[in-house]
């Protein structure tokens, strides 16, 4: 059975991620693995190891389960059939999360945009465990703003540069969207001085003719000199339930990450963002 990995630092943002994972797992019949890492510098690790010995690994696991029950399972009858496994590790949070991900091979990692010690203005694009996991994970990461509440996934926007790598991402999104009967809009924001890669756009369209004709998939250009503002306005005004992006260093998405995700989407409790890693 497929699974979802949900790291938690016991912050409010991670509660939103757990809740989102519960709803997706329920819809798709997935298992959930929840991991909490006692993250400390190397020089302090021996102190934590003694603390763990004194407290007991099972007691920490029990406290993690109680946290999830109290904060996320507000109506436990809705999620009684979901298989949830708890993991407590000590060490570097990013390394332990990625280690477990490599072991269980989840279909998706779901994380909160901000954690303990980070304000909404210092969200995951500006630093923190989520940013490092996004950069290093081999699995798509769904990032959940702290105040986000689960809504049916019916319309997904993929923010694109119209590059050949989009072909694999669109195929993955179609598989994901099909399970929710959702549609996908591939959007590119073009400023007044920018150029569109017309050959690649034509090629991409040629690969998805049946999906385009059925209305499941569409390709659109948005005119705007400010990439982040234009995309945010489109998302806000068109009932978009999820944003998907390719974590690519040299693209217009970089502008989106630096401003829109951290400053506007996370701080204004907007929609979840599904991040695919560049191969």
Backbone as CSV, one residue per row, in Angstrom:
resi,resn,N_x,N_y,N_z,CA_x,CA_y,CA_z,C_x,C_y,C_z
1,UNK,0.848,-1.200,0.000,0.000,0.000,0.000,0.881,1.246,0.000
2,UNK,0.476,2.254,-0.750,1.218,3.504,-0.807,1.137,4.228,0.523
3,UNK,2.137,5.088,0.774,2.163,5.794,2.056,2.528,7.258,1.880
4,UNK,2.220,8.033,2.918,2.561,9.447,3.004,3.457,9.632,4.221
5,UNK,4.512,10.421,4.064,5.404,10.727,5.178,5.127,12.148,5.654
6,UNK,4.890,12.302,6.956,4.579,13.614,7.524,5.535,13.915,8.679
7,UNK,6.556,14.751,8.457,7.396,15.193,9.567,6.641,16.208,10.418
8,UNK,6.827,16.156,11.723,6.212,17.143,12.610,7.206,17.596,13.653
9,UNK,7.235,18.899,13.887,8.029,19.450,14.984,7.113,19.908,16.111
10,UNK,5.856,19.435,16.063,4.841,19.739,17.076,4.419,21.210,17.049
11,UNK,4.602,21.865,15.893,4.167,23.245,15.719,2.770,23.275,15.111
12,UNK,2.139,24.445,15.144,0.816,24.596,14.532,0.858,24.331,13.039
13,UNK,1.952,24.731,12.394,2.075,24.510,10.959,2.097,23.024,10.639
14,UNK,2.767,22.236,11.474,2.827,20.799,11.205,1.484,20.126,11.470
15,UNK,0.655,20.717,12.343,-0.690,20.189,12.555,-1.506,20.299,11.276
16,UNK,-1.392,21.441,10.593,-2.097,21.610,9.321,-1.664,20.552,8.316
17,UNK,-0.376,20.229,8.310,0.135,19.206,7.389,-0.421,17.830,7.740
18,UNK,-0.490,17.515,9.030,-1.041,16.220,9.457,-2.503,16.103,9.036
19,UNK,-3.268,17.168,9.256,-4.678,17.144,8.878,-4.841,16.928,7.382
20,UNK,-4.013,17.603,6.595,-4.093,17.441,5.143,-3.751,16.012,4.750
21,UNK,-2.740,15.445,5.395,-2.353,14.065,5.110,-3.479,13.094,5.439
22,UNK,-4.185,13.343,6.533,-5.298,12.473,6.917,-6.387,12.453,5.856
23,UNK,-6.715,13.613,5.332,-7.761,13.680,4.321,-7.339,12.997,3.021
24,UNK,-6.086,13.214,2.613,-5.604,12.582,1.387,-5.524,11.067,1.568
25,UNK,-5.014,10.637,2.720,-4.915,9.198,2.992,-6.292,8.542,2.994
26,UNK,-7.265,9.241,3.538,-8.620,8.706,3.567,-9.181,8.557,2.153
27,UNK,-8.953,9.582,1.318,-9.475,9.561,-0.053,-8.813,8.473,-0.890
28,UNK,-7.510,8.269,-0.683,-6.738,7.390,-1.564,-6.369,6.055,-0.917
29,UNK,-6.789,5.850,0.327,-6.489,4.610,1.037,-4.974,4.408,1.190
30,UNK,-4.303,5.442,1.673,-2.864,5.394,1.913,-2.587,5.193,3.398
31,UNK,-1.408,4.657,3.706,-0.893,4.657,5.067,-0.216,5.994,5.356
32,UNK,-0.063,6.309,6.640,0.635,7.528,7.041,1.766,7.176,8.000
33,UNK,2.936,7.758,7.751,4.060,7.665,8.678,4.336,9.068,9.206
34,UNK,4.260,9.246,10.523,4.522,10.538,11.150,5.835,10.446,11.904
35,UNK,6.761,11.358,11.599,8.072,11.331,12.241,8.318,12.631,13.005
36,UNK,8.828,12.484,14.216,9.287,13.622,15.012,10.760,13.405,15.319
37,UNK,11.575,14.415,15.007,13.014,14.302,15.227,13.434,15.262,16.328
38,UNK,14.137,14.733,17.320,14.748,15.569,18.345,16.031,16.102,17.729
39,UNK,15.963,17.325,17.241,17.021,17.897,16.407,17.945,18.753,17.261
40,UNK,19.193,18.311,17.392,20.150,19.026,18.245,21.516,19.038,17.572
41,UNK,22.355,20.031,17.920,23.738,20.033,17.416,24.499,18.806,17.893
42,UNK,25.505,18.432,17.150,26.281,17.233,17.475,26.830,17.264,18.906
43,UNK,27.301,18.439,19.343,27.924,18.521,20.657,26.923,18.299,21.788
44,UNK,25.619,18.512,21.515,24.605,18.347,22.549,23.902,17.000,22.446
45,UNK,24.247,16.197,21.434,23.479,14.990,21.173,23.562,13.989,22.307
46,UNK,24.712,13.923,22.974,24.842,12.943,24.065,23.897,13.282,25.208
47,UNK,23.603,14.587,25.415,22.665,14.986,26.463,21.271,14.486,26.123
48,UNK,20.876,14.660,24.859,19.555,14.225,24.411,19.443,12.716,24.479
49,UNK,20.517,12.010,24.129,20.487,10.551,24.202,20.201,10.096,25.626
50,UNK,20.823,10.765,26.611,20.550,10.421,28.006,19.099,10.741,28.361
51,UNK,18.613,11.883,27.831,17.231,12.276,28.092,16.262,11.240,27.526
52,UNK,16.587,10.758,26.324,15.732,9.752,25.693,15.754,8.462,26.504
53,UNK,16.920,8.085,27.000,17.012,6.870,27.806,16.162,6.987,29.067
54,UNK,16.248,8.177,29.713,15.499,8.383,30.948,14.000,8.389,30.675
55,UNK,13.615,9.123,29.648,12.189,9.278,29.356,11.601,8.014,28.763
56,UNK,12.418,7.343,27.958,11.952,6.119,27.340,11.384,6.356,25.957
57,UNK,11.870,5.568,25.016,11.443,5.739,23.633,9.930,5.554,23.495
58,UNK,9.376,4.574,24.172,7.944,4.315,24.068,7.125,5.478,24.629
59,UNK,7.642,6.120,25.684,6.920,7.252,26.258,6.885,8.422,25.277
60,UNK,7.984,8.649,24.563,8.025,9.728,23.575,7.073,9.420,22.430
61,UNK,7.067,8.165,22.003,6.123,7.774,20.954,4.681,8.001,21.408
62,UNK,4.418,7.676,22.654,3.076,7.859,23.186,2.687,9.337,23.206
63,UNK,3.627,10.186,23.585,3.363,11.625,23.594,3.117,12.150,22.181
64,UNK,3.825,11.612,21.197,3.611,12.003,19.811,2.206,11.602,19.368
65,UNK,1.810,10.385,19.726,0.468,9.930,19.383,-0.603,10.785,20.036
66,UNK,-0.352,11.194,21.284,-1.311,12.045,21.984,-1.409,13.417,21.322
67,UNK,-0.282,13.929,20.850,-0.278,15.216,20.156,-1.136,15.152,18.897
68,UNK,-0.947,14.097,18.113,-1.722,13.941,16.882,-3.206,13.768,17.201
69,UNK,-3.503,12.974,18.221,-4.894,12.750,18.608,-5.568,14.048,19.034
70,UNK,-4.850,14.838,19.833,-5.433,16.064,20.378,-5.550,17.164,19.330
71,UNK,-4.515,17.308,18.487,-4.465,18.443,17.574,-5.072,18.170,16.206
72,UNK,-4.968,16.933,15.733,-5.366,16.654,14.349,-6.590,15.765,14.224
73,UNK,-6.731,14.799,15.111,-7.848,13.854,15.004,-9.059,14.373,15.759
74,UNK,-9.559,15.513,15.331,-10.692,16.130,16.008,-11.966,15.313,15.859
75,UNK,-12.058,14.558,14.743,-13.187,13.638,14.563,-12.612,12.290,14.177
76,UNK,-12.193,11.547,15.190,-11.430,10.320,14.948,-12.213,9.272,14.166
77,UNK,-13.547,9.351,14.204,-14.327,8.338,13.479,-14.123,8.451,11.978
78,UNK,-13.783,9.640,11.496,-13.560,9.829,10.062,-12.291,9.136,9.588
79,UNK,-11.344,8.940,10.510,-10.026,8.440,10.116,-9.676,7.117,10.792
80,UNK,-10.655,6.425,11.311,-10.395,5.223,12.095,-9.770,4.110,11.269
81,UNK,-9.981,4.112,9.953,-9.451,3.038,9.114,-8.068,3.344,8.547
82,UNK,-7.525,4.513,8.870,-6.205,4.886,8.354,-5.128,4.282,9.254
83,UNK,-4.174,3.622,8.646,-3.058,3.034,9.381,-1.979,4.099,9.582
84,UNK,-1.754,4.510,10.841,-0.779,5.554,11.160,0.359,4.952,11.972
85,UNK,1.581,5.148,11.490,2.776,4.696,12.201,3.530,5.916,12.713
86,UNK,4.076,5.804,13.933,4.808,6.919,14.533,6.286,6.568,14.640
87,UNK,7.130,7.572,14.380,8.580,7.386,14.441,9.185,8.548,15.225
88,UNK,10.034,8.235,16.172,10.784,9.260,16.898,12.265,8.976,16.715
89,UNK,12.991,9.967,16.217,14.424,9.814,16.008,15.138,10.994,16.650
90,UNK,16.433,10.877,16.840,17.231,11.985,17.341,18.401,12.198,16.391
91,UNK,18.769,13.471,16.205,19.821,13.804,15.275,19.443,15.018,14.445
92,UNK,19.963,15.053,13.259,19.650,16.151,12.349,18.292,15.887,11.700
93,UNK,17.373,16.849,11.803,16.002,16.631,11.346,15.948,16.284,9.865
94,UNK,16.644,17.049,9.050,16.607,16.807,7.604,17.126,15.419,7.274
95,UNK,18.249,15.049,7.862,18.860,13.752,7.570,17.954,12.603,7.993
96,UNK,17.342,12.716,9.172,16.487,11.638,9.666,15.205,11.519,8.837
97,UNK,14.657,12.644,8.405,13.466,12.614,7.560,13.778,11.944,6.228
98,UNK,14.904,12.329,5.628,15.278,11.755,4.342,15.645,10.280,4.468
99,UNK,16.238,9.911,5.605,16.579,8.511,5.835,15.320,7.650,5.885
100,UNK,14.306,8.123,6.607,13.050,7.379,6.680,12.352,7.359,5.330
101,UNK,12.418,8.470,4.611,11.818,8.526,3.279,12.446,7.496,2.352
102,UNK,13.765,7.373,2.428,14.461,6.380,1.606,14.037,4.967,1.989
103,UNK,13.768,4.765,3.272,13.403,3.432,3.749,11.988,3.026,3.348
104,UNK,11.035,3.928,3.509,9.634,3.556,3.273,9.144,3.904,1.872
105,UNK,9.912,4.743,1.151,9.561,5.118,-0.227,8.117,5.658,-0.327
106,UNK,7.808,6.765,0.350,6.447,7.297,0.306,6.110,7.872,-1.067
107,UNK,4.842,7.930,-1.376,4.392,8.544,-2.621,4.467,10.058,-2.521
108,UNK,4.475,10.559,-1.258,4.399,11.995,-1.018,4.916,12.311,0.375
109,UNK,5.606,13.445,0.504,5.975,14.008,1.801,5.123,15.254,2.000
110,UNK,4.490,15.367,3.157,3.667,16.542,3.444,4.250,17.248,4.659
111,UNK,4.561,18.548,4.508,5.195,19.313,5.584,4.538,20.675,5.731
112,UNK,4.627,21.240,6.941,4.162,22.598,7.171,5.155,23.602,6.616
113,UNK,4.647,24.777,6.243,5.505,25.804,5.661,6.457,26.399,6.683
114,UNK,6.022,26.528,7.912,6.859,27.089,8.972,6.853,26.154,10.158
115,UNK,7.928,26.187,10.912,7.994,25.346,12.097,8.304,26.154,13.340
116,UNK,8.641,25.462,14.417,9.021,26.150,15.649,10.255,27.007,15.412
117,UNK,10.204,28.220,15.911,11.350,29.110,15.772,11.353,29.877,14.487
118,UNK,10.367,29.694,13.628,10.308,30.428,12.369,8.994,31.187,12.303
119,UNK,9.078,32.447,11.960,7.861,33.232,11.812,7.280,32.990,10.433
120,UNK,6.087,33.507,10.195,5.495,33.386,8.867,6.361,34.079,7.832
121,UNK,7.111,35.080,8.272,7.935,35.821,7.306,9.241,35.105,7.023
122,UNK,9.597,34.125,7.840,10.790,33.318,7.601,10.369,31.921,7.232
123,UNK,9.467,31.805,6.285,8.901,30.505,5.965,9.873,29.679,5.156
124,UNK,9.385,28.529,4.673,10.308,27.481,4.249,11.192,27.883,3.093
125,UNK,10.797,28.835,2.258,11.679,29.213,1.151,12.864,30.029,1.639
126,UNK,12.768,30.573,2.825,13.835,31.411,3.348,14.722,30.655,4.326
127,UNK,14.416,29.410,4.602,15.240,28.639,5.513,14.445,27.617,6.279
128,UNK,15.145,26.735,6.978,14.467,25.757,7.804,14.472,24.366,7.212
129,UNK,13.951,23.434,8.016,13.969,22.029,7.637,13.185,21.765,6.357
130,UNK,12.031,22.422,6.204,11.217,22.159,5.019,11.972,22.502,3.751
131,UNK,12.657,23.634,3.756,13.419,24.028,2.578,14.482,22.983,2.247
132,UNK,15.178,22.489,3.268,16.242,21.511,3.020,15.674,20.186,2.531
133,UNK,14.536,19.783,3.057,13.912,18.547,2.586,13.464,18.704,1.133
134,UNK,12.854,19.846,0.816,12.422,20.101,-0.565,13.599,19.991,-1.519
135,UNK,14.727,20.543,-1.125,15.892,20.560,-2.004,16.509,19.173,-2.189
136,UNK,16.409,18.311,-1.175,17.146,17.048,-1.213,16.291,15.803,-1.404
137,UNK,14.994,15.929,-1.232,14.130,14.748,-1.324,14.007,14.257,-2.757
138,UNK,13.825,12.963,-2.900,13.572,12.362,-4.208,12.074,12.235,-4.467
139,UNK,11.290,12.582,-3.468,9.839,12.455,-3.512,9.214,13.840,-3.552
140,UNK,8.126,14.040,-4.290,7.433,15.339,-4.262,7.045,15.713,-2.836
141,UNK,7.150,17.015,-2.533,6.834,17.521,-1.202,5.644,18.471,-1.304
142,UNK,4.600,18.181,-0.534,3.427,19.048,-0.482,3.562,19.930,0.750
143,UNK,3.672,21.243,0.519,3.900,22.197,1.600,2.585,22.885,1.942
144,UNK,2.219,22.838,3.230,0.923,23.320,3.680,1.075,24.591,4.512
145,UNK,0.456,25.699,4.093,0.453,26.907,4.943,-0.213,26.622,6.281
146,UNK,0.214,27.329,7.305,-0.226,27.023,8.667,-1.745,27.053,8.833
147,UNK,-2.411,28.042,8.210,-3.845,28.211,8.425,-4.695,27.506,7.376
148,UNK,-4.043,26.738,6.511,-4.792,26.082,5.441,-5.711,25.001,6.000
149,UNK,-6.914,24.962,5.490,-7.859,23.897,5.822,-8.079,23.059,4.576
150,UNK,-8.263,21.763,4.778,-8.417,20.892,3.621,-9.653,21.277,2.810
151,UNK,-9.456,21.381,1.516,-10.559,21.582,0.598,-10.424,20.561,-0.523
152,UNK,-11.518,20.145,-1.107,-11.433,19.171,-2.195,-10.470,19.649,-3.283
153,UNK,-9.637,18.735,-3.748,-8.667,19.075,-4.788,-9.364,18.947,-6.141
154,UNK,-9.762,20.076,-6.703,-10.516,20.035,-7.951,-9.830,20.765,-9.099
155,UNK,-8.933,21.699,-8.770,-8.246,22.438,-9.827,-6.802,22.715,-9.394
156,UNK,-5.861,22.216,-10.178,-4.438,22.356,-9.870,-3.783,23.244,-10.916
157,UNK,-2.985,24.203,-10.465,-2.198,25.031,-11.374,-0.739,24.607,-11.296
158,UNK,-0.161,24.317,-12.441,1.269,24.015,-12.526,1.968,25.232,-13.118
159,UNK,2.779,25.920,-12.305,3.519,27.097,-12.753,4.737,26.643,-13.547
160,UNK,4.769,26.982,-14.822,5.722,26.353,-15.746,6.534,27.374,-16.524
161,UNK,7.733,26.958,-16.906,8.569,27.721,-17.838,8.461,27.184,-19.261
162,UNK,7.600,26.190,-19.463,7.482,25.495,-20.752,8.842,24.943,-21.176
163,UNK,9.312,23.969,-20.394,10.569,23.289,-20.678,10.278,21.800,-20.831
164,UNK,11.224,21.068,-21.407,10.999,19.652,-21.690,10.766,18.843,-20.416
165,UNK,11.386,19.283,-19.302,11.204,18.575,-18.038,9.747,18.597,-17.585
166,UNK,8.956,19.520,-18.119,7.548,19.599,-17.734,6.760,18.350,-18.130
167,UNK,7.227,17.650,-19.134,6.503,16.474,-19.621,6.306,15.445,-18.513
168,UNK,7.374,15.141,-17.792,7.294,14.160,-16.704,6.427,14.675,-15.568
169,UNK,6.558,15.981,-15.254,5.770,16.560,-14.171,4.282,16.513,-14.506
170,UNK,3.938,16.864,-15.729,2.528,16.862,-16.123,1.955,15.452,-16.059
171,UNK,2.723,14.470,-16.492,2.256,13.078,-16.387,2.009,12.687,-14.928
172,UNK,2.922,13.090,-14.039,2.746,12.793,-12.623,1.520,13.506,-12.064
173,UNK,1.328,14.750,-12.463,0.173,15.503,-11.993,-1.135,14.905,-12.495
174,UNK,-1.141,14.422,-13.732,-2.343,13.794,-14.274,-2.715,12.549,-13.475
175,UNK,-1.710,11.772,-13.102,-1.970,10.587,-12.281,-2.536,10.991,-10.927
176,UNK,-1.957,12.018,-10.324,-2.412,12.513,-9.028,-3.816,13.099,-9.142
177,UNK,-4.036,13.939,-10.150,-5.316,14.633,-10.308,-6.454,13.667,-10.620
178,UNK,-6.140,12.605,-11.334,-7.172,11.633,-11.722,-7.845,11.031,-10.495
179,UNK,-7.094,10.870,-9.416,-7.650,10.263,-8.213,-8.650,11.182,-7.509
180,UNK,-8.582,12.467,-7.824,-9.516,13.430,-7.238,-10.479,14.004,-8.271
181,UNK,-10.405,13.490,-9.495,-11.213,14.014,-10.602,-10.973,15.513,-10.759
182,UNK,-9.721,15.907,-10.651,-9.331,17.316,-10.736,-8.809,17.649,-12.130
183,UNK,-8.844,18.936,-12.463,-8.282,19.416,-13.723,-6.945,20.101,-13.450
184,UNK,-6.144,20.237,-14.499,-4.820,20.850,-14.388,-4.691,21.982,-15.395
185,UNK,-4.200,23.127,-14.927,-3.892,24.246,-15.804,-2.387,24.496,-15.736
186,UNK,-1.724,24.407,-16.873,-0.290,24.688,-16.947,-0.145,26.166,-17.311
187,UNK,0.372,26.951,-16.375,0.395,28.400,-16.497,1.822,28.910,-16.625
188,UNK,2.015,29.835,-17.570,3.293,30.545,-17.662,3.029,32.038,-17.612
189,UNK,3.764,32.722,-16.727,3.633,34.172,-16.624,4.692,34.823,-17.495
190,UNK,4.239,35.598,-18.469,5.133,36.237,-19.438,5.140,37.734,-19.207
191,UNK,6.333,38.273,-18.944,6.415,39.725,-18.796,6.605,40.372,-20.162
192,UNK,6.629,41.687,-20.181,6.665,42.420,-21.449,7.928,42.159,-22.250
193,UNK,9.013,41.801,-21.586,10.285,41.556,-22.277,10.583,40.073,-22.465
194,UNK,9.743,39.220,-21.925,10.017,37.790,-21.972,9.598,37.138,-23.274
195,UNK,10.141,35.962,-23.501,9.794,35.170,-24.672,9.295,33.803,-24.226
196,UNK,8.368,33.268,-24.983,7.826,31.948,-24.699,8.506,30.927,-25.593
197,UNK,8.846,29.798,-25.024,9.467,28.728,-25.803,8.374,28.018,-26.605
198,UNK,8.030,28.608,-27.746,6.917,28.104,-28.547,7.121,26.673,-29.036
199,UNK,8.334,26.283,-29.489,8.525,24.883,-29.924,8.234,23.871,-28.811
200,UNK,8.702,24.158,-27.595,8.452,23.239,-26.484,6.976,23.241,-26.119
201,UNK,6.345,24.410,-26.112,4.916,24.485,-25.815,4.112,23.668,-26.832
202,UNK,4.463,23.794,-28.087,3.778,23.021,-29.135,3.997,21.523,-28.929
203,UNK,5.220,21.155,-28.575,5.545,19.745,-28.338,4.741,19.201,-27.149
204,UNK,4.692,19.971,-26.054,3.949,19.531,-24.879,2.474,19.343,-25.199
205,UNK,1.913,20.281,-25.916,0.505,20.168,-26.289,0.255,18.929,-27.148
206,UNK,1.203,18.614,-28.017,1.032,17.455,-28.905,1.020,16.142,-28.134
207,UNK,1.629,16.137,-26.937,1.712,14.921,-26.135,0.457,14.679,-25.296
208,UNK,-0.399,15.687,-25.198,-1.560,15.571,-24.328,-2.854,15.961,-25.039
209,UNK,-2.947,15.643,-26.312,-4.134,16.025,-27.081,-5.425,15.449,-26.484
210,UNK,-5.480,14.164,-26.129,-6.728,13.634,-25.551,-7.133,14.349,-24.258
211,UNK,-6.153,14.626,-23.395,-6.453,15.292,-22.128,-6.910,16.738,-22.354
212,UNK,-6.314,17.406,-23.347,-6.712,18.779,-23.661,-8.129,18.798,-24.230
213,UNK,-8.410,17.875,-25.133,-9.731,17.832,-25.759,-10.836,17.477,-24.767
214,UNK,-10.492,16.704,-23.747,-11.491,16.313,-22.749,-11.671,17.361,-21.654
215,UNK,-10.798,18.370,-21.657,-10.907,19.434,-20.661,-10.181,19.165,-19.363
216,UNK,-9.467,18.055,-19.297,-8.719,17.731,-18.084,-7.485,18.607,-17.942
217,UNK,-6.886,18.986,-19.072,-5.616,19.709,-19.086,-5.706,20.904,-20.028
218,UNK,-5.091,22.013,-19.615,-5.028,23.188,-20.482,-3.695,23.903,-20.284
219,UNK,-3.282,24.641,-21.294,-2.061,25.453,-21.240,-2.456,26.908,-21.418
220,UNK,-1.928,27.774,-20.530,-2.317,29.176,-20.589,-1.117,30.091,-20.364
221,UNK,-1.169,31.263,-21.019,-0.193,32.318,-20.791,-0.864,33.443,-20.014
222,UNK,-0.147,33.975,-19.039,-0.614,35.140,-18.288,0.369,36.277,-18.526
223,UNK,-0.138,37.441,-18.918,0.711,38.609,-19.094,0.875,39.311,-17.750
224,UNK,2.079,39.674,-17.413,2.325,40.406,-16.175,3.798,40.620,-15.947
225,UNK,4.151,41.818,-15.494,5.559,42.137,-15.254,6.058,41.609,-13.916
226,UNK,5.140,41.345,-13.002,5.517,40.782,-11.711,4.991,39.353,-11.644
227,UNK,5.896,38.414,-11.741,5.515,37.002,-11.825,4.686,36.578,-10.622
228,UNK,5.185,36.877,-9.434,4.522,36.388,-8.225,3.140,36.997,-8.055
229,UNK,3.025,38.308,-8.285,1.721,38.952,-8.120,0.722,38.448,-9.147
230,UNK,1.178,38.260,-10.384,0.277,37.780,-11.436,-0.232,36.382,-11.136
231,UNK,0.662,35.523,-10.682,0.256,34.156,-10.377,-0.659,34.108,-9.158
232,UNK,-0.313,34.885,-8.140,-1.165,34.929,-6.943,-2.556,35.438,-7.268
233,UNK,-2.631,36.440,-8.112,-3.937,36.975,-8.499,-4.743,35.922,-9.254
234,UNK,-4.072,35.195,-10.131,-4.769,34.145,-10.887,-5.276,33.055,-9.938
235,UNK,-4.431,32.643,-9.014,-4.815,31.608,-8.051,-6.015,32.058,-7.226
236,UNK,-5.979,33.315,-6.765,-7.039,33.826,-5.897,-8.365,33.968,-6.625
237,UNK,-8.308,34.282,-7.916,-9.534,34.616,-8.656,-10.113,33.460,-9.462
238,UNK,-9.474,32.302,-9.421,-9.935,31.212,-10.279,-10.188,29.904,-9.524
239,UNK,-10.379,29.993,-8.238,-10.757,28.815,-7.466,-9.736,27.697,-7.498
240,UNK,-8.453,28.045,-7.466,-7.392,27.036,-7.518,-7.228,26.402,-6.137
241,UNK,-7.155,25.073,-6.099,-7.038,24.383,-4.815,-5.621,23.896,-4.520
242,UNK,-4.740,23.899,-5.509,-3.359,23.473,-5.273,-2.452,24.069,-6.338
243,UNK,-1.275,24.499,-5.906,-0.254,25.002,-6.826,0.857,23.971,-6.926
244,UNK,1.322,23.696,-8.137,2.442,22.768,-8.338,3.582,23.508,-9.016
245,UNK,4.804,23.238,-8.568,5.983,23.893,-9.130,7.119,22.893,-9.256
246,UNK,8.034,23.195,-10.161,9.269,22.437,-10.292,10.356,23.227,-9.598
247,UNK,11.035,22.606,-8.642,12.096,23.279,-7.903,13.338,23.340,-8.780
248,UNK,13.370,24.387,-9.601,14.453,24.558,-10.571,15.160,25.861,-10.261
249,UNK,16.460,25.864,-10.254,17.213,27.025,-9.796,17.089,28.221,-10.730
250,UNK,17.232,28.016,-12.014,17.265,29.135,-12.957,15.977,29.214,-13.742
251,UNK,14.932,29.744,-13.124,13.655,29.869,-13.813,12.835,30.961,-13.166
252,UNK,11.731,31.303,-13.788,10.879,32.322,-13.200,10.288,31.837,-11.889
253,UNK,10.312,30.520,-11.640,9.806,29.983,-10.382,10.653,30.502,-9.216
254,UNK,11.948,30.793,-9.478,12.799,31.327,-8.425,12.208,32.603,-7.855
255,UNK,11.712,33.473,-8.717,11.061,34.691,-8.253,9.853,34.341,-7.397
256,UNK,9.110,33.361,-7.835,7.914,32.930,-7.114,8.274,32.447,-5.720
257,UNK,9.331,31.631,-5.625,9.738,31.112,-4.331,10.152,32.244,-3.394
258,UNK,10.963,33.158,-3.902,11.536,34.182,-3.044,10.491,35.146,-2.502
259,UNK,9.455,35.403,-3.261,8.464,36.363,-2.799,7.124,35.719,-2.525
260,UNK,6.564,35.068,-3.535,5.165,34.677,-3.442,4.908,33.604,-2.409
261,UNK,5.665,32.520,-2.453,5.384,31.421,-1.529,5.641,31.863,-0.096
262,UNK,6.813,32.421,0.156,7.159,32.739,1.534,6.365,33.908,2.072
263,UNK,6.148,34.925,1.262,5.552,36.152,1.788,4.038,36.181,1.647
264,UNK,3.522,35.714,0.515,2.089,35.843,0.272,1.329,34.550,0.528
265,UNK,1.751,33.449,-0.079,0.975,32.222,0.083,1.023,31.736,1.523
266,UNK,2.218,31.613,2.104,2.301,31.123,3.476,1.669,32.088,4.461
267,UNK,1.959,33.375,4.341,1.488,34.316,5.345,0.000,34.590,5.239
268,UNK,-0.582,34.419,4.072,-2.001,34.672,3.917,-2.827,33.382,3.893
269,UNK,-2.253,32.305,4.364,-2.990,31.046,4.528,-3.685,30.664,3.242
270,UNK,-2.923,30.648,2.166,-3.501,30.328,0.867,-3.463,28.832,0.629
271,UNK,-3.115,28.426,-0.576,-3.263,27.024,-0.953,-1.974,26.223,-0.755
272,UNK,-2.088,24.914,-0.632,-0.900,24.047,-0.577,-0.111,24.106,-1.881
273,UNK,1.171,23.857,-1.758,2.064,23.896,-2.907,2.799,22.564,-3.045
274,UNK,2.628,21.912,-4.176,3.257,20.626,-4.440,4.541,20.866,-5.222
275,UNK,5.677,20.508,-4.618,6.991,20.799,-5.198,7.610,19.528,-5.756
276,UNK,7.906,19.557,-7.043,8.631,18.472,-7.692,10.096,18.858,-7.801
277,UNK,10.987,17.881,-7.623,12.406,18.153,-7.702,12.908,17.968,-9.129
278,UNK,13.842,18.827,-9.524,14.468,18.691,-10.831,15.392,17.494,-10.822
279,UNK,15.299,16.637,-11.857,16.162,15.462,-11.911,17.591,15.838,-12.211
